Amino acid sequence: MESHKLHTMQLHVEKGLQSSNLADVMTTITECARYIREYPFPHFVHATLFRLAQTFNGEIFARKFEHSMNTIRLRIVVAIKECNKCLSLALSTEEI
């Protein structure tokens, strides 16, 4: 059951980050922090952080949200700060 729920959340993150609607992208980023707090499993945390890192670097959007990248980046930073305590459970100290 947990595996199915984690897979569903990963799919939700994928779809949300690839949305053409900025509000959906911002909501998905906020939900990532909640997902990581609720399910701090290393594989899930790594996959989610990897997608957020790609988003932060602009690899996902190309030119779609070029004018909003700083807002998106700020939201990612805030989301990661919100789940900071959970990151130490899933990542080594050197990685953080």
Order of alpha helices (4+ residues) and beta strands (2+ residues): alpha-alpha-alpha-alpha-alpha
